Amino acid sequence: MMSSSSKMIEKLKQGIQGLEKVSEVKKDGTDEILPYLMDDLTPALIEEARTTLKETDEIRPKALEELRELLKNEKNLITPVDDIFLLSFLRARKFNVKKAFKLIQNYWSFRNEYRHIYDTSEIQPVLDMLYRNCIGFLPYRDRQGRVVVICKIGMWDPSVDTYEVLFRTATAILIFSMQLSATQIAGYRVIFDTRGLSWKQLKMCTPSNIILLIRSTQYCFPGRYKAFHVIAESKLFQIGWAIVYPLLTAKLKKRFMLHGSDLSPLLDYIHPEVLPEEFGGKAAPFCNDSWKEIIDENIEKVLDMLNYGYKD
């Protein structure tokens, strides 16, 4: 019987125009280019799960059982308990069940605390922002199998899309991507494109907004953020960066790379056939249009996952 995640992936593949062979691994010389939509894990990802995340066929079912038991006894918490959801937290905490449980508690407590941000009654603003191509992910992964997230912060207009909409949209695409085991294991590589950054975006860097972003990233979401690339950083960016940088954990600080106008280092991490041309690659410009059908069909389901949590 096909798993629920397998069914979702098959459906998603059908909706991506121009990626009919998305389940196949592209080869270019000795390089493997892995698709974003992956059901099966490559031997390299299986090995990474074993050596880095301490995941084995023996440990996995025991950890899932222990975590479900802890959640069953957690007062007032309504949460999904399917394998793929729980594995995202176990993998994020290297199969330390108690730490994974704490992360789930943080995950839902955070959403309760910021209910106004996670208001799922209006889906259209999230769709509108996605189709303005401010944020999204590439159809293929980087050289290490990581999902490549694009954030064109200079294209974001806070007078059109509020900070809350931006945050809700970012959360939606991350939840969407975490339905794949390959993403849970390999993690994310994020490109921040600051071209076009102005005061209208910078003034959104209030202490409360910064704390919101950092708390959610570092303590409340089961994603493995492996690298952050910032390009075209201007004097305005430096002002905002001076505020944000001291608040990051030591681990995250080491994972930020500031490239200025030199885009060539990105090719060390992302194959040119995968990287959009505006970032120095050979792929078509970044655009979410190719994902339109699957976004439209799945966005409500994804946002509905935010309606779980602690109930009064």
C-alpha positions in Angstrom: 0.0 0.0 0.0 1.3 3.4 -0.9 2.0 5.7 2.1 0.3 9.0 2.5 3.5 10.9 1.8 4.0 8.7 -1.4 0.5 9.6 -2.6 1.2 13.3 -2.0 4.5 13.2 -3.9 2.9 11.3 -6.8 0.1 14.0 -7.0 2.6 16.8 -6.7 4.7 15.4 -9.5 1.7 15.4 -11.8 1.2 19.1 -11.2 4.7 20.3 -12.1 4.9 21.4 -15.7 8.3 20.7 -17.4 9.4 18.3 -14.7 7.8 15.1 -16.0 10.9 13.0 -14.9 11.1 14.7 -11.6 11.4 11.4 -9.8 14.6 10.6 -11.7 18.1 11.7 -10.7 19.6 14.0 -13.3 23.2 13.4 -14.1 25.7 15.9 -15.4 29.2 14.3 -15.5 29.8 13.0 -12.0 27.3 15.2 -10.4 23.9 14.0 -9.2 21.1 16.5 -9.3 18.3 15.4 -6.9 14.7 16.6 -7.4 12.9 18.5 -4.7 10.2 15.9 -4.7 11.8 12.7 -3.5 10.0 9.7 -2.1 12.9 7.3 -1.7 16.2 8.2 0.0 19.5 7.9 -1.8 22.3 5.8 -0.1 24.1 9.1 0.8 21.0 10.4 2.6 20.5 7.1 4.4 24.1 7.2 5.5 23.7 10.8 6.7 20.7 9.9 8.7 22.7 7.1 10.3 25.9 8.9 11.1 24.6 12.4 11.7 21.1 11.9 13.1 21.7 8.5 14.8 18.8 7.0 12.8 18.6 3.3 12.2 15.9 0.8 11.4 16.1 -0.5 15.0 16.1 3.0 16.7 13.3 4.5 14.5 10.3 2.5 15.6 11.3 2.6 19.3 11.7 6.3 19.2 8.4 6.8 17.5 6.6 4.7 20.1 8.3 6.6 23.0 7.4 9.9 21.5 3.8 9.0 20.9 3.5 7.9 24.5 4.8 11.2 25.8 2.4 13.1 23.5 -0.5 11.0 24.6 0.0 12.1 28.1 0.5 15.8 27.3 -2.4 17.7 28.7 -4.6 19.7 26.3 -2.4 19.0 23.2 -4.0 18.0 20.0 -1.3 17.1 17.5 -0.7 14.9 14.4 1.1 11.7 15.4 1.8 10.1 12.0 5.3 8.9 11.3 6.4 11.7 8.9 5.3 14.4 11.3 7.0 12.9 14.4 10.1 11.9 12.4 10.7 15.6 11.5 11.1 16.4 15.2 13.1 13.3 16.0 15.5 14.0 13.1 15.8 17.6 14.1 17.0 16.5 17.6 19.1 13.5 16.4 16.6 10.9 17.8 16.8 12.2 21.4 13.2 11.6 22.3 13.0 14.0 25.2 14.5 16.8 23.1 12.1 16.0 20.2 9.2 16.1 22.7 10.3 19.5 24.0 10.6 20.8 20.4 7.0 19.7 19.7 5.9 21.5 22.9 7.7 24.6 21.7 6.2 24.2 18.2 2.6 24.3 19.4 3.1 26.7 22.3 4.6 29.2 19.8 1.6 28.9 17.5 -0.7 29.5 20.4 1.2 32.5 21.5 1.1 34.1 18.1 -2.4 33.1 16.9 -2.8 36.3 15.0 0.1 35.4 12.8 -1.1 31.9 12.2 -4.7 32.9 11.3 -5.6 30.4 8.6 -9.0 31.9 7.8 -7.6 33.9 4.9 -5.6 31.8 2.4 -5.5 34.2 -0.5 -2.9 36.6 1.0 -0.5 33.6 1.2 -1.2 32.6 -2.4 -0.7 36.2 -3.6 2.6 36.5 -1.9 3.8 33.2 -3.3 2.9 34.3 -6.8 4.7 37.6 -6.3 7.8 35.3 -6.2 9.2 36.9 -3.0 9.8 33.5 -1.5 9.8 29.8 -2.5 12.0 26.9 -3.3 13.8 25.5 -6.4 12.5 22.3 -8.1 15.9 20.6 -7.6 18.2 20.3 -4.6 21.8 21.5 -4.0 24.8 19.2 -4.3 24.2 17.8 -0.9 20.6 17.0 -1.3 19.3 20.1 0.6 16.2 22.1 -0.4 17.2 25.5 -1.8 14.9 28.2 -0.4 14.9 31.6 -2.2 14.0 34.7 -0.3 14.0 37.9 -2.4 13.6 40.3 0.5 13.9 43.4 -1.7 10.8 42.4 -3.6 8.7 42.3 -0.5 6.4 45.2 -0.1 5.2 45.5 3.5 2.4 47.8 2.5 0.9 45.0 0.4 2.0 41.9 2.3 2.3 42.5 6.1 5.0 40.9 8.2 2.4 38.5 9.4 1.6 37.4 5.9 5.3 37.0 5.1 5.8 34.9 8.2 2.7 32.8 7.5 3.8 32.2 3.9 7.3 31.2 5.0 5.9 28.8 7.6 3.5 27.3 5.0 6.3 26.4 2.5 8.5 25.0 5.2 5.7 22.8 6.5 5.0 21.7 3.0 8.6 20.8 2.4 8.9 18.9 5.7 6.5 16.2 4.4 9.5 14.7 2.6 12.0 12.5 4.5 14.8 13.8 2.3 14.2 17.3 3.4 14.1 16.3 7.1 17.4 14.6 6.8 19.3 16.9 4.4 17.8 20.2 5.6 17.8 23.6 3.9 20.1 26.0 2.1 18.7 29.5 2.1 19.6 32.3 -0.4 18.7 35.8 0.8 18.7 38.2 -2.1 18.8 41.7 -0.7 18.8 43.5 -4.1 16.3 46.3 -3.9 16.3 46.4 -0.1 14.9 49.7 1.2 13.8 51.4 4.3 10.3 50.1 3.9 11.6 46.6 4.6 14.2 47.6 7.1 11.7 49.4 9.3 10.1 46.0 9.8 13.2 44.9 11.8 11.6 45.8 15.1 12.7 44.0 18.2 9.5 42.0 18.4 9.7 40.9 14.8 13.3 39.9 15.1 12.6 37.9 18.2 9.7 36.3 16.5 11.9 35.2 13.6 14.7 33.9 15.7 12.6 32.1 18.2 10.7 30.3 15.5 13.8 29.4 13.5 16.1 28.3 16.4 13.7 26.8 18.9 10.3 26.1 17.5 10.6 24.5 14.0 12.1 21.1 13.2 14.0 22.2 10.1 17.8 21.7 9.7 19.1 25.0 8.5 22.5 24.1 7.1 23.5 27.3 5.3 22.4 30.9 4.7 23.8 32.8 1.7 23.3 36.6 1.6 23.9 38.4 -1.7 24.2 42.0 -2.6 24.2 43.2 0.9 24.0 47.0 1.0 24.6 49.6 3.8 21.0 49.2 4.7 21.4 45.5 5.1 24.4 46.1 7.3 22.2 48.2 9.6 19.7 45.4 10.0 22.4 42.7 10.2 24.0 44.5 13.1 20.7 44.1 15.0 20.1 40.5 14.1 23.5 39.0 14.3 24.1 39.2 18.1 20.8 37.4 18.7 21.7 34.3 16.7 23.1 31.2 18.3 26.8 30.4 17.7 25.8 27.5 15.4 23.7 29.7 13.1 26.3 32.5 13.1 28.8 30.1 11.5 26.3 29.1 8.8 25.8 32.6 7.3 27.9 33.5 4.3 27.9 37.1 2.9 28.8 37.1 -0.7 28.4 40.8 -1.8 28.1 41.0 -5.6 30.2 37.9 -6.2 27.7 35.1 -7.0 30.3 32.6 -8.2 30.7 30.9 -4.7 27.1 29.8 -4.9 28.1 27.3 -7.7 30.3 25.5 -5.2 27.1 24.4 -3.4 24.4 24.5 -6.1 24.8 23.0 -9.6 24.6 25.7 -12.4 21.7 23.7 -14.0 19.8 24.1 -10.8 20.7 27.7 -9.9 18.5 30.5 -11.5 20.3 32.8 -13.9 19.9 35.8 -11.6 22.1 34.0 -9.1 24.8 33.1 -11.6 23.4 29.8 -12.8 21.9 28.5 -16.0 18.4 27.7 -14.9 15.4 29.9 -15.7 14.7 32.8 -13.4 13.1 31.9 -10.1 9.4 31.7 -10.3 6.7 29.8 -8.4 4.4 29.5 -11.4 5.5 26.0 -12.2 4.2 25.0 -8.7 0.9 26.8 -9.1 -1.4 23.7 -9.4 0.1 21.9 -6.5 0.2 25.1 -4.4 -3.4 25.9 -5.1 -4.5 22.3 -4.3 -2.4 21.8 -1.1 -2.2 25.3 0.5 -5.4 24.8 2.5 -4.3 21.4 3.8 -0.9 22.8 4.8 -2.3 25.8 6.6 -4.9 23.6 8.3 -2.0 21.8 10.0 -1.5 25.0 12.0 -5.0 24.5 13.6 -3.7 21.8 15.9 -2.0 22.7 19.2 -2.8 23.3 22.8 -6.5 23.8 23.5 -7.9 25.7 26.5 
